Structure formats: structure tokens, C-alpha cells
Amino acid sequence: MLTLAMGLTISGPALAENQQDMSNQLTYPETRTVDVVDEQFGEYISDPYRWLENDVREDETVAAWVEEQNQVTNAYLETIQPQRDAFTGSMTELFDYDDLDVPVQAGGKYFYTRKSGGQNQSILYVKDTPDGDERVLIDPSSWSDDGATALAEWKPSPDGSYLVYAIQDGGSDWRTLRILNVEDGKLLPDEVKWVKYSGLAWMPGNTGFLYSRFPEPEKGEEFQSLTTDHTVHLHRLNTSQEKDLKVFETPEQSELSHEAGVTSDREWVVIRSSSGTDEKYAITLIKIDAPTLETRKLVANFENDWELIDGIGDTLYFKTDKNAPRGRIVKTNVEELEDRDVPCEGPLAATATCGEMAYVFEEVAPEHSATLAKAKIVGEQIAANYIDDAKSRLEIFTLDGDPLGLVDLPGIGRVDDLGGSAKGDTGYFAFDSFNRPRTIYAFSEAGEPAVWAKPALPFDPSLITVTQQFYQSKDGTKIPMFLVHKKGMDLSDGAPTLLYGYGGFNISVLPQYKPAWLAWIKAGGVFASANIRGGGEYGKEWHDAGRLNDKQNVFDDFIAAGEYLVSIGITPKSGLAIEGRSNGGLLVGAVVNQRPDLFAAGHAAVGVMDMLRFDQFTAGRYWVDDYGYPNKEADFRNLLKYSPYHNIMSGTDYPPLMVTTADTDDRVVPGHSFKYIARMQALDTGDAPHLIRIESRAGHGSGKPTDKLIEEYSDIYAFLAHATGLMMEK
């Protein structure tokens, strides 16, 4: 059990006075302005910090501004050094566990990753037999001096003799692929570049694999230019990338992205295409043993979610939301086209125009009250992972859809990385929760699963309480929220509380283990996670209720969560901090603008802050499904209402804010955060500190080394702790 030598004190006016005293000592860098005004639909939009959109690696003036901002932030953080040290010590202990991933079977071998305490990156291991000794296959620790080069996606060949893997450098979304001989650990000469948003799918006979890529960008534009013309390629082993065969492209629709998968029996290539993030796909098939790799359309429109589960011969199984907003499982024989009056609705609904020649889908597992998140065929059964009131349940069906029961889960938590295939008889999943790191389980039927691997815990989970409550949003909608704190904690006077939210892109925020969150809890704070609209917790309708013209519901839900926590006495109003990442960073920026009086502090990480220009950079063009098009008047006017950058209110006291981003973030470019904090600092927004922390050699989040995570979150949570009264000493 972990014990922390920390005391908790909550102070009101004294803290506020102390906060003001220190903020008065802050002198923000004087950020120059430029005369940029855009005219859109009769509105004149000033953008005086447009120059901060330039790439920090390419523009010396932006780099100098970043250095000045970091100096101010670091100077402020030094004034709360005892809290930083306390969180560093706490997080160092809480990160000291085995972070496990689900194994992948291939050719009788077991491949899996594990990151143990003190390691910056996960290491890939292999066992040649189920009971054999593990051996290190790939250790990224030698790839860079700063630990910021990571092993990303990987996949063994069907017989386990080769492994293709992706290298992620400095947190970028770009990948470089290499191939390893599993037997002797030697690298093949092959190197595949400019891979992004790609699956990896081996072809039969270990001849090669499918991957997706973009054209090589112009020099200096690698981290900012829009990504278009995504293509699927076949790379054959021991050949140069220049000889790769282009398998699939859509030059007439350059905005589409494509991901190729292969059924476990290696009979069909299934390519899923989309134009954005709204999970509306077209499906293209390629028969692998055909004389040529000719494509055929299985789903031609972009109206529904279609996700391949697996294939058995010519029968393909899919997860879909067609006629089922919370998801169902269907199957189709792809060599049987029907020419009859195919219905437009119901279980036999076709994928082509009603009454025409069509593939017909037969319902296997119908929609029910829980939301279908993922499904896998395991031997002759289907394992379906559902979200039931924002927590996981795992159900087993026959291949014909007969229910066989539930897999017993160890409590409130999240089933993640569901693994298995029709070629094997054992499935695997990871399970974690707010108070327990990932444990890997094996199962072959309903009932109690077997533990395949579990970490030695750096604390006692029984000392942490996890509960779920429901509160009402502004329009009366019932919203679930998890509360996590130390068992037996006296909350009669409330405690500093960290409220987390996301609310977008159909992403469900389920109970999960984060050492930084637990450090807050172990210090005596309360952690709250609100399952606001815009996510996928309750299916398509929940997502739709929080996007486009209904995006304000997301902010109303989060504000209502804060009001609820104050009203029931969980936190004093002076003790409520909020946090969000990416789309959640937008959330923090928007709600702080709308209710600066409600929150004691905020952390906006890698946020989308300029809602009028988000679609001009890298992956931003995909987000129009959730946000709308800035160049369409109705969308423009809606975006302008809540855009964090454009709605900072001069003459209003804002709470303490910490904005975080990174120089290699090519998902949400750092210019969003740069411009937002520059305007916040320039306007009359009160005396509280409004700071930005800019990481180098890091991106949107994935691949960040452990030591950087500990340092970053020690800074952030010390800042939030100080602002809310969670005073810690070593």
C-alpha cells in the first residue's frame, strides 16, 4: 500500500490573497499584434495573433515567444515548489507498475507490450509457446536520448515469423514502418515513410502487408499542412517503398481517408472509407485469391457506421448503427447478391437502393438498451463489449446470435482492447477502473474469466471509493457522473475537486486508471468524470445531441456538473477545478468564458481554441462532422458563439488557467493554444495567473515518455491544487 506523507488544508480568503499576491508579480511577455481582419458573412473578425499559427520549428519569432512564455510559467511554478515536489513524488510511485496490453497470437507465439515502472516507453515481448519464457523483441529505449521516440502500431504476420511495426517520433502522428524477423530479431532493409492514420494488415503467405499513407508533404509543412489524398498500398517484403502497389485511392474524393483490414482467414480485404469523424463509412471489398486485386463496393453510401468484426469464408460480420442508434451485429454473404424487393428498413435492410441488386444483411444480435462498443469473433462465438450507463459489460453470443451469458467483470470499470479471432478459441481483454490499473483476462465462454497477467499495484484499491451519480443538465437531461475519493473521507465541508470532461466525436469516457488522477485523489481531493453529451455513452443520439448546432448542450452539461458538485457539498465553489484535453480543451475554454465565476481553476490541454480556422491545419478538416464548416454561414455563426479564442471577455475576472500544448502536436496545432493565451493575457481578465506550458519534442499525447508525463502533471496539478486549496507538503 502506498502511503503519502502529505497534509491537506483548505483555505479560503487567505489562499485567494496569496494567489493574487503571486499573480501580481507576473509580467507576461508582450505579444506583438498584426493587423489581420477577416470579413465573413458581414462580420469583421480580428485575428491579431495570426502570426502565432506559424510552426515553432520554422519561425524564430514564434520560438522566441514560446521561450519567453515558458520562462514566465516556470518562474510562477517555482513559487509553489513544495506542491510540485509532492506531486512528483506521488506520481513517481503511482507510475511504478506494469502497464499491460492484450496479447496477440500468431503462429503459436504470443506478442504483447508492457511498460514497467521507470520505463519511458512500452517494450514489446514475445513468448514462443504459451508457457515459454518471454524475450524482448523491441525496446525503444535506445531510439532517442530523450525517450520521446515510441513504438506505435504493430502486427505480427499470421505465422508469427515477421512483425511490422510503426515508429512515432516526438509525439507526431506521422509513422515510419520497419519489419523485424521474429526468430533472430534482425531488421529487414525495408523502410516505409509518410504513414498516418493507418491500419496494418498482413496478406497471406507473409508476402507483404497493407498500410495507408499520405503524399510526402512539402519541406517545412510536415506538421501543419492539410492531409488529403489518403491511399492504401501493398508493401512486399525486401523491396523499396517506391515499388509498393497502390491498392486503393479515391482521387475524385481527395478528402476521404481509408483503412484496410483483412479477415483472420485471409480471404477478404475490407477497406473502410470516411470523410470525417462522424463514423459514417463506405465499405470496399477485395477478394484476396482473385486473379487481380479488383475492388467491389459492399456499402457505397456514407450514412452509417460499419466496422468489420471478422469473416468466416464468404460471410462477413459487422458492427453497425444502421437502423440501430446504439448498435447491433449483422452478417452478410458477400458472394450472394439478391435481386428482389429488398426492404429499406428493418433487420434485412439492404446497402444499395431498395429493390435493386443488393447485398443483404441478416441481423445477428439486435440493438438493446446498452451501446455496442466493440465485438470480436472468438472461435465459434461472438464477444460483444457494451457500454451500460457509462461502464462496460461483456456478453457472449453464438454465431447465429443466441445469447450465452455475460463474462463476469470485477466491478465498475472499462473493458478495453478486446482481442481474439475466428482462428482461435481464446479471447482476451484488458480491464481497468479509476482505482485499478489494467489487468489482462483470458476467456473462452461466459462466466468468470482467467487472469492472464496482472500488475503489482502501487496502492491498495480498496482504500479508494468509486461511485456513480446522475444529475440534471440545463434542459432536464439526466447525465451520469463518476465520483472518486479516498474511502471514508469526510466530505461534510467539501474538498477540492477536479472535474474532467470531453464531450465529442462519439468518444465514451469510461472508468479508467490514470496515475495523475489518482495522485490528486491520494492527496485528499475528489475526482469527478462527467459523461456529457457529444460522447458515445448512449449511442448515436447522445453524440448527435452534443454536436453541430447542439454543441452548446456539451457546455451546459459540464456547467451543470460543476453546479451539482457545489450544490451537494462535494466541493466548495472556491475548490472546483476543471480539466479537458483536445476537444476537452475546447470544452474548458468555452465554459470558462461562459461561467468564469463557477470555477476556481482550469487546465485546457492541446485544445481546439479557434473555431473559425480549425479546418485549415492537418487533421482539422475531419472535425467538421462535429463542429460544422466555418465557411458556411449557419455553422459560422454557431461556432462564433462559443469559440474560446473569440469569446474572452475583457473586464471580467477569470480564474487561474493553465494551458498546455506541445511543439510537435500535428493533430491540434499549438497555434490554437498560443493565440488563446496571448489574447487572455492581453485583455483585462483579472489578476489570477493565466499561463501556458509548452512541451518540446512532444505531440498530442501518445508516445510521451513517462518522465515527461510525471513532470508535466506535477506542474499542472500543483497549479490546480494551489488554486483550489489542496495544499500539499512533502
N, C-alpha and C positions, 0 to 999 in steps of 0.2 A: 504494500500500500504506500502511496506517495503522501508524504506529509510536507506541508509548506509552512515555513516559519514566517507567516505574514499576518499582520493585523489589519482589520477593517474598521475604518472610521468614516462616518458620513457627516460632512459639514455643509452648512447652507451658506449664509451670508459671508462667512469667513472665506470659504472656497471661492465664491464669486469675486470677492475683493482681491484675493490672491491672483485669481485668473486675470482680472483686469490690470493689476499691477504689472504682471509679466507681459501682458499683451501691449501695454503702453510702451514697453521697451523695444517693441518690434519696429523695425524700419524695413518696409517691403522694398524690393527693387523697383526702380522707376521704369515701368514698362512703356516703351515708346508706342505711339499710336500712328496709324496710317489712315489716310482719307479714302476709305472704301465704303461706298453706299450702293447697295443693290436695290433696284426697283422691281418689285414683284406684286403683280395684281393690284397696283395702285398704292402699295405700301413701300415706304423707303426704309430699308433695313441697313443700319450702320453696323459695320464689322471692323472696328478699329484695330483688332488684334489678328487680322487675317495673316499677317506675316509669321505668326507662331504656328501656322499649319505646316511650315517647311520642315523637312526632315532634319532632325537634330544632328544626324551624322554627316549631313551635306551642307548645312548652313551654320557658319561660325557664329553669327549673331544669335541664333536660337540656342546654340550650345552654350554661349556665354550667359544667356538669360537663365538657362537650366542650372548652371553652376551657381549663379547668384541666389536663385530660389532655394536650392539645396543648402546653401550656407545659412540662410535665414532659418530654415526649418531645423537644421542641425543645432543651431545656437539655441533655439527655443527648447528643443528636446533635452539639451544638456541641463536645463533648469529643472527638469523632472527626472534626473538620472537615477535616483533610488527606485522609482517605479519601473523605469526601463530595465534596470538590473534585475529587479524582482521578476518581471515577466520573462526576461531572458532565461533566468534560472528555472522558472516553472516550465517554460516551453521546451527547453533542452531536455528536461526529464520526460515530458509528455510525448515528445517526438521519439523517445528512445523505446521503440517497439518494432516488431516485424510487420511492415505494411505489405500485405499479401495480395496476390491476384490469382484468379481461377486458372487451373492448369488446362493446357491444350494437348490432346492426344494425337499422335501421328506416328504410324509405323511401329506401334508398341512403345513408343517413347512418351515421356511426359515433359512438357515445356511449361515453365512458369517463371514469373518475376517476383522478387522480394527486395524490399528496401529495409534494411535493419537500422537501428538507432545509430546516429553518427554518420551514416552514408548520405551523400548528397543526391545520388540517383539510384534508381532500381537496377538490380543485376538480374540478368536472365540465366536461369539454371535449366538443366535437363537431367532427367533420370532415364537410363536406357531400358530399365524394367520397372514395374510398379514398386518393387521392394528394393531396388538398387540404390547405390549411393548417388547423391546429386553431384554434379560437376558444373563449374562456371562455364557458361557458353559465351556470354558477352558482359563485360564490365566496363561501363562508360567512364569510370573514374579517371582513366588516363587520356581521355579525348580532349580535355582542356584543362588549363591551370586553375580556372575559377569554378570548375564544376558545373558550368552553365550549358554544357553540351549533353543532350539526353538521348536515351533510347526511346523512340516513339513507337509507332505501329510495327508489328512483326507477325510473321506467319510461317510455320514450317510447311515443307512440301508434304503431300499426302503420305509418303512412305517414311518421313522423318529424316531423310538424308541431307536435305538442304534447308536453309532458313533465309528468307528475305526480311530485311529489317530497315527501318527508317531512322535517320539521324536528324535530330532537331537541335539547331544551334542558337543559343541566345534567346530562346523563347519564341522564335519566329514560327509562323505557320508553314513556311517552306520546309520541304523534306528532301534529303538525299538518300537514295536506296543503295544498299550493298547486299551481297549474297555470301553466305557462310556455308562451308562444308561442315556438317554437324559432327561427322566422325573424327576429323582431325583438327577442327577449329580454324582451318585456313580460309582466308578470303579469296573469292574469285575476283578476277580483274574488273568485273562489271561495276559500273557506277552510273546511276540514273538520277538526273537532276530535275529541278523545277517541278517537283511533285507537290501537290497541295490538295486537300480535301479528297483524299483518295482511299479507297479500299485496296486490299491486296488479295488476289485470288489466283491460286495455282491451277495450271492446266494439267491434264493427265500426263503421266509418264515423266514428270519432273522436267519437261521441256522448257518451261518458262512460266511467266505469271502476267496477269493483267494489272494495270495500275492507271491512275488518272493524273493528268498534268495540265499546266497552262503553258502558253508560249513563253520563251525566255523574255523577261521584261527589259526595257532599256536600262542601261547602266545608270545608277543613281535613283531609279524609280522602283527598286525591288520591294520597298516597304510602304509604298503609297499608291502606286498606280492601280486602277480598277482591274479586277480579274475577270476576263472574258475568254471565250473560245476554249472551254474545257474539252478535253479529248481523252478517250480511252485507248491505251496502247498495249500491245503484247511484246514483252521483252523475253527473248530467248537466251538461255544461259550461255556464258562465254562469248557474248557478242557485244559490240558497242551500242550505245543508245541510238546512234544515227541509223542503225539498221532495224530499229523497233517498228513493228507493223501497227499502223493506225487502224484500230478495230472499229471505232465508233466516233462520229462527230456530228454536229448539227450546225454547219456554217450559216444556215439561214436563220438560226436562232442562237446567236452567239452568247446570249445571256444564260443559257442553260448550263447546269453542272451535271456530271454523270459519275455514278459509282457502280462498278462491276462486281458481281458476286458469282460464285459457282456452286451448284448443288453438291452435297457431300458425295454423291455417287459419280460426280464429274461428267454428267450427261448434258447439263444445260448451263449456259452463261445467262445471267439475269442482270440487265442494266437498268438502274433506276435513275431517272432524269427529273430535275426540278429547276424552277427559275428563281426560287427564293427559299424562305424558311418556313413557309406555311404548310409543309408536309402534304403537298399536292403533287403527285408524281405521274409520269408516264413510265411504262414498263416495256422494255425491248428484250427479245429472246434471241439467242444464238444456239443452234444445235451443234454440240462440240464435234460429234463424229460425222457431220455432213462434209461433203467434198470441199466446200468452201465455207468460210465463216459468214454466211448470209444472215442478215437480221430480219426479224419479223416483229410486228407490234402486237403485244398482248393487251396493253392498256394504252390507248392513243391520246386520251384527253388528260388534262391536269386538274381533276376535280376532287380526288380523294387520296388518302394515304394508302400506299401499298408497300408492304415490307415482306420480302421473302423470308419464310421460316425455314424451308428446306424442300427438297424434291426427292421423290421416290419414283424412279423411272420417268414416265411422262406426266406424272401427277405432281403438280406444284402446290404447296401450301403457302398461304399468305395471311398476314395480319392486315386488316383494312378497317377504315371507318365508313365505307360505303354503306349507306342505309343503317348505320350503327355509330352514332356520335361517340360512344365510349368504347368502340372497337369490338371486332369479332374475328373468328378464324374461318377461312374459306379455302376450298381447293378447286383445281380445275385440271382436266386432262388436256394438255396443250397440243395433242395430235388429233383432237376431236373438235372440229368446227361444226356448229349446228346452224342449219338454215331453216328457221321456223320463227314463229311469233314469240320472240324472247321478251319476257316482261321487263319493264323499266324499273320496277320496284320489287322488293321482297327478296327472299333467300336466293332465287335463281336469276337475279338481275344480271344482265349482260354488260360487257365492257364496250360494246360497239352500239351503234344506233339500233333502237328497238326494232325487231323484225328483220334485221339484216343478218348476214353470216356473222357469227359471233362466237367467242369463247364464252362458255357458261360456267359460272362459279357456283359450287354447291356449298351450302353452309355446313360447317363442322361444329363450331362452338359459338352459340349465339351471344349477342350482347346481353349483359346484365348490369346490375347497379354499380359494380366496380369497373374501373377503367383498365382496359388491357394495355399493358406497357410493353411486353415482350413475350415471345413464345419460341420454343425450340422443340424439334422432334428429337426424342431420346429413345433410340431403339424403335420399339413399336408403340410408343406413347408420345403424347404431346404434353410438355410442361408449359403452363401459361402463368406468367407473372402479372398479377393485377395490383392496381392501386386502390385501396379501400379506405376512404376517408384519410388520404394522405399518408398511408402506411401500407406496407406490402403484404400480399397473400399469394401463395404459390399453389396452383391447382393442377391436377393431373387428369388427362382425358385419354381415351383410346383414339386411334387414328380416325375413327368414324365419329368421334365427338361424345362418346358416352363418358360421363363423369366418374372418376375413380377415387376422388377424395382430395384432401389437402395435404401438403407437406408441412409438418409441424415446424413452426418458426419459434425462435427462443424469446419472442416478445415484440414490443413495438419497435419497428425498425425498417430497414430497407434491404430488399433483395436486389443485388447488383451483379452485373457480368454473368448472366445466365448462360451456361455453356453446355454443349452436347450436340450430337448429330444422329442421323438415322443409321450411320455406320457403326455406332457404339451402343452400349447398353447402360452406360452410367452418365448421369448429368452432374453438373457442378454449379454452385452459385456462391457468391460472397454475401455475407450478412453483416451489417453494422448498424449502429444507432448512436445517438448523442453521447451515450455513456459506455460504448464498447467499440473498439477497432474491428476491422474486418476479420471475420472467421470464415474459412472456406469449408463448405459442406459438399458431400457426395450423396447422390440419391439415385434410386432406380425405380421407385414406386412411391405412392402416398405413404404418409406416416412419418416416423422420426428419421431424419437424415443422419448420416455418419459424418463426424468431424474429419475432414481431410488434412487440415492444417489450421492451427490457431496460434495467435501471438501470446507471448508472456506480457501481461498487462502492467503498465507503469503506475496503476492506481487500482483502487477497489471499486468496481462498478456499482456495487450495492449501496455505496455512500452517495450516489447521485440519483436524484428523482427525476423521472420523465413523465409528464402528464400532458393530456391534450384537452383543450377547451375550445368552445365556439363562441364567437362574438358577432354582433351585427354591424354591417357596414352602413354607410350613409343612406342607401336605398333599401335597407332591410335585409339584404342578402346575408346568409349565415356563412361565416368564414372560419375555417379551422386554424388553430394556432397551438404550437407545442411550447411548453414551459419547462425549463431545465434548471435545476439548482441543487445545492447540497441538501442531502436528506436531513430532515428535522430542523431546517433553517428557520429562524424567527423572522417572519415577514410582516409582523404587525405594524412596523413603521415603514415598510417597503425597503427596497435595496436597489442600488444602481443596476440598471437593466440594459442589456444590449439587444435591440430588436433588429432582426435580419429579414430581408425580403428580396424577391426577384421580379416575378410578375410579368412574364413574357415568353414568346416563342414556343409555347406549349411545353415548357420545361417544368417538370414537377420537382419541388424541393421537399424531399423526404428526409426522415431522421437519418443522420449520418455523422460519422466521427470526424471532428476537426480538432486537432490539438490546441489551436489558438482559442477556439470557443471554450474548450474545457479549462484552459488557463484562466479565462475570465470567471468561469463558474467556481473553480477551486479557490480563487481569490475572494470569494464571497459575493459575487454578482449573480444576477439572474440572466439566463439567455432565453430569448423568445424567437421563434421562427413562425412567421405568418404565411399561410398558404393562399395568398391573394390571387385574384383573377388575373388572367393572362397566361397562367401556367396550364399544365395539363392534368392536374389532380382529378378533375371531374370531366375529362374528355374535351371534345371539340367545343361544346357550348361554353365551358369555363374559359377556354382560350379565347374564343370569339368575343366574350364579354369583357375582355381586357385589351383589345387591340383596335387600331384604326380610330374611328370616331368614339369608341368606347374606352379609349386609353385612360381617360380620367377616372374610370372605376378602379383602376390599379392604385392610383394615388389616394383615392377616397378610402379604399380598403386598408391601406397602410396607415393612413392618418387615424382611421377608426381603431386600428390595433393599438396605436400609441395612446389614444384617449381611453381605451378599455383598460390598458395596463395601469394607467393613472387612477381611473375611477374605482378599480377593485383594490387599490392599495399595493399592488405588486411593486410599483416604483413611485417615488415622489417625482413630481414634474421636473424638478431640478436634477433628476437622476436618470433620465431616459436618453440613451444614445442609440443611433441607428447606423446600419451598415448595409451596403449593397455593392455588388460587383457587376461590371459590364452594363447590361440592361438594368441591373440593380443599382449601378452608379447613377444612371439617368433617374431612377426612382428616388434616390436620396436627394439629388439636385432639385428635382421637381417639388418634392414635399417640403423641403426646407424653404423653397421660395414661397410655397402656398401657406405654410404654417410655421414660420420661424419661431413663434412663441412656444410651440409644443415640445421642441426637442432641446436637450441640453448640449448635445454634440452630435456630429455626423462624420461618417467615413464613406466617401464616394470613391470606389476603386475602378480604374480603367473604364470610366463611364462614357456614355454617348451623350454629350452635352450640347452640341449644336445640331438641333433637329432640322435645320434648313439646309445643311450641307453634308449630312452623314453619308449620303449616297454618292459622294464624289471621290471616295477613297476605298481602296482594297475591297473588302467584303461587304462594304456598306450597302451596295446596291441590292443585296439579297434581303435587306431588312424592310423593304417597302411593304412586304406582306403584313408585318406587324405595325409599322409606323405610318405607311402611306407614302405618296410621292410628293416631295417638296415642290415639284413643277406643275402640280395640279391644284387649282385654286382651293377647292374644298379641303383637301389634305393640308395644303399650306396654312390655311387659317387655323385648322385644328392644331397643327404642330407648333405654330407660333404661340398658341395659348399656354403651352407647358414647357417649351424648350428652356432648359436650365440656364443656358448662356444668355438668352434674350429676356429673361424674366427676373433677373436680380433687381431688387427694389432698393434704390438709393434712399437714404433717410430711415431705414429700418434696421434694427439691431438683429444681426444674425448670430446664431450660436457658434461656438468653436467648430471649425471644419478642418478635416484632414483629407486632402485629395491625393490619391496615389495613382501613378502610371509608370510606364517603362519605355525606354528609348527604342526598343525593338518590337513594340506592340504593333503588328501589322494586321490585327483584327479590328480593334478600335484604336485608330491612330492617336498618339499622345496629344496632337493638336487640340482635340476636344477638351482635355483637362487643362492644357496650357491657357487656352483662351478663357475658359470659365474662371479659373483662379485669378487671372490677370484682371478681369472685369470686377470680380468680387473684391480684390484688394484696392482697386482704383476708386470705386464708389464709396459713398458713406454708408457702411454696413455695420457700424458699431466697433467696439473696442476688442472684441474677442478675437483670438488668433485665427486666421484663415490661411492655411499653409498647404503647400504641395510637396510631396516626396516623390522624387523621380529616380527610379532604379535604372542602372546601366546593365547592359548585357542580359536583359530580361524582356519578356513579351507579355502576352495577355494573361499568362498564368501557368500554363502547362510547361513542364520541363524545368521549372525553377528549382535550384538546389536547396536542400534542407537548411543550410546555414543562412542563405538569403531569406528564406521564409521566416526563420526564427528572428533574425534581425529586423525584418520588415514589420512583423506583427508585434514584436516587443515595442517598437516605436509607436505603432498605431494604438495599441491597447493601453499603453502608458498615457498617451494623449487623451483617449476617451475616459480612462479611469480618473485622471486628474480633473477633467471637466465635469464628471458626474459625481465625484466624491468618493470613489473607490480608491482610497489612499493606501498604498502598499509600501511596505518597507521590507528589506531583506531580513 
